[in-house]
Amino acid sequence: MAADDHRNGDSTHHHRDPKKPRLSEFLTDSDIQSEFAHHQSGVARINNGSFGCCPSSVLAAQRDWQLRFLRQPDEFYFTGLRRGLLASRAVIKDLINADDVGEVSLLDNATTAAAIVLQRVGRCFSEGKYKKDDTVVMFHCAFQSVKKSIQAYVSRVGGSTVEVRLPFPVNSEEEIVNVFREGLKRGKEDGRTVRLAIIDHITSMPCVLMPVKELVRVCREEGVEEVFVDAAHAIGSVKVDVKEIGADYYVSNLHKWFFCPPSIAFFYCKEGGFESDVHHPVVSHEFGNGLAVESAWIGTRDYSSQLVVPSVMEFVKRFEGGIDGIMKRNHDEAVRMGLMLCDAWGTNLGSPPEMCVGMVMIGLPSKLCVGSDDDGVKLRAYLRVHRLVEVPVYFLGLRDGEEGVKDKDGGVITAYVRISHQVYNETGDYERLRDAITELVKDQTTCKNLPPV
Amino acid sequence: MASLSPPEEPAAASSYHHRRSKRYPSSTNGVESVPEKRHKISLPPPPPQSISNFISSSEIESEFSHHDPAVARINNGSFGCCPSSIIAVQRDWQLRFLRQPDRFFFDELKPNISASRAVIKRLINAEHDDEVSIVDNATTAAAIVLQQTAWAFREGRFDRGDAVVMLHYAFGSVKKSVEAYVSRSGGEVIEVQLPFPVISAEEIINRFRTGLELGKANGRRVRLALIDHVTSMPSVVIPIKELVKICREEGVDQVFVDAAHGIGCVDVDMKEIGADFYTSNLHKWFFAPPSVAFLYCKRSSGVGGGNLNLHHPVVSHEYGNGLAVESTWVGTRDYSAQLVVPSILEFVNRFEGGIDGIKRRNHESVVEMGQMLVKSWGTQLGCPVEMCASMVMVGLPVCLGVLSENDAVKLRNLLRERFCIEIPTYFRPPGEGETDSITGYVRISFQVYNKPEEYHRLKDAVNELVRDGFKCSSLSD
């Protein structure tokens, strides 16, 4: 479009910024509801963070790709597939400010990326490049799959781990940076080297937006060999600039906050990871051609979810401000709803608004007596089955000597809900949660005497 | 597979284009990078059940009407097929997740994967449910088994230099996996050369025995034998039961059968075959959508204590709960292809004789078509008819001049672009002292949607090339 204008030499022709369609081209509320009409009606779906969502226009694009393969799979394999994957990777490269599309690989999910990074670290231990007991440092709230992956690949071959306890509720970025620095120092005790630091860009449970740039900087200062940022929730939640962040490895799922169908993640490796010997664990004939190429063929699969990224860009452009506008409105609404809830319940937010994204942690009333992880699970199931509210519950186990934060009734807050806001959510969704909890408290129901599900 | 040149190449190939458009309706050129709009491809609703018990020919046509009608699709072996009834079931599963994913994850996913595993266990005559894990494809299964072998080398349970024996015709991805996991951790790889064309099962058995002896030379142990049930290229059914027996006689630690083409193609009976590990894709010959495979692990196997030593490489919170459970959750994914297995059983039972009837008829048809081609071209099959299942290698006329792998690839492209025939080609290097031997083969497949006229089209296309004095050397790269 722009090129044509310049060739015409017509300076009076106003080229429309593709980010700004005419106002009437923006999706209306009813358009949006229509795009998500396949969501179960009657459910207050305030947990976009766990499994994301996918609008029907993108699902339709996905089906086209699926049918193309089924129609003539050989032809698709030899011509359409790689081109389609490259187109998706090019879109992502621009979004995240990577230098080269070779630095962007497409994977199934962040869990796969963790296996890739940790397998490589494991090989370094096995092959004698790293010394026994050299450390991997991470936060204690790192995703459970990542912790298991560390066990499977690092602990098994003699690496040691240091877990840094994330302060929560958290009041400032400084608290996090300080405790992390302490953790790195622990990792270096007794002549050890910290070979890998794993940092969440946005922790899952409890959910906090981390000062990731700062933390990476501290890693470099403290001589950490490599930094892996697990940003499962990042793209579509917060601005992602991989050069600014400066990590060696960075992964984010696109099916959480970027409207892709399950499942697709991008994995950024500085300089394509050629020197760092990263490989896809499912080895195909592309082995040795670089991770991006290895990942583009891991045997016969349905690659359609990786091919719709350009279609997702079309979708987000139909919102005012594009993906940036969506992110801002999700954040603002999540915070607004979060404040509404803690006001109604007399509790607190888990972090200040500037340390939230489209997800917010809100303290549950102490009177619910959430005393364990099991209680949290029971409460979640109750809300799902009896109140048609889908929201994850986090049990905050206090350690000895910790006082905890008190709610308006003077009881200690032991649990939080994590609310999400995505474009399909409405205020009524959060009011339903508010009322469900308020009623439990009013009826003096606790986790011990919830109705069975 | 070598990457091919895209269809829009200049020079020699283009001179054939006008003939293609005259003779056959043009199919997609694959030029665009977004789904092409001119084909409003929509899936027809699944056909209503016919009055008779069994599925009719027109119902079968309807089930596969999403296939490109212009293409003679005689390569089921590479990517398989999926009937529209099953695609519809898969869509239901996908929508169930999208509708309320948390509830699906907590309440529905696991029990339904278990249901699929139970169906597979019965189909393959496994002893226990936990012997059956569902994975994406045979490539993934290979990574799982080979990773286990690599750990044993790294942790000193195997000595450096101990051998892993595999067939020279093993699938390219599997060879790379062996390099990545076994060679890298200190294992020695022995490739057993098999003859092709194959005259008898004896030849293969003898060569394999020799390969094992080589593996055991100098007091080494053969830690793993990796054997194809049906080789991919060139395609032959391997006498797997005999080879497993020999492995036991010769003290091989573990036997891993790569049966990517197994279920729905050959008889797959775990107890009869007796391997430690056996993997097969369901999306090739068992009508599943892409992609789903099973990995069978005999309970008593596993170095140093059973199945707990095998792990899915994508580690999730299920780590340590056994491979079958680990494989049920490898992070957020679309698991729908794994959930349609019970529905597939319903589909195949609409055919007379069920999956066994389908196998038998596919075999009879592919042999009939193969012999028809051989007769017309004056060539030969790549193996005796009892050593093929639903695929067979058919020799191409020598005068076409297939003199390299590149020639074979170019010829394949030509058949696709000019004649709308989808068929893989194979270059068989001439043996020492051989003159005028057949160096080019095609691998024809037969599946329920195929028709004799597709093979006649192939026959005619090749005969036309022969008449025109065509040589592969005339094709540009």
Interface residues (C-beta under 8 A of the other chain):
Chain A: H38 H39 Q40 V43 R45 N47 S50 F51 G52 C53 C54 L59 A61 D64 W65 L67 R68 F69 L70 R71 Q72 P73 D74 E75 F76 Y77 F78 T79 G80 R83 G84 L86 A87 D108 N109 A110 T111 T112 A114 A115 L118 Q119 R123 S126 Q144 S145 K148 S149 Q151 A152 Y153 V157 N253 H255 P261 P262 S263 H279 P281 V282 V283 S284 H285 E286 F287 G288 I298 G299 T300 R301 D302 S305 P310 S311 A381 R384 E390
Chain B: M1 S3 L4 P6 P7 S27 T28 G30 V31 S33 V34 P35 E36 H39 I41 L43 H66 H67 D68 V71 R73 N75 S78 F79 G80 C81 C82 I87 L95 F97 L98 R99 Q100 P101 D102 R103 F105 F106 D136 N137 A138 T139 T140 A142 A143 Q147 R154 G172 S173 K176 S177 E179 A180 Y181 R184 S185 N281 H283 P289 P290 S291 H311 P313 V314 V315 S316 H317 Y319 G320 V330 G331 T332 R333 D334 A337 R416 E422
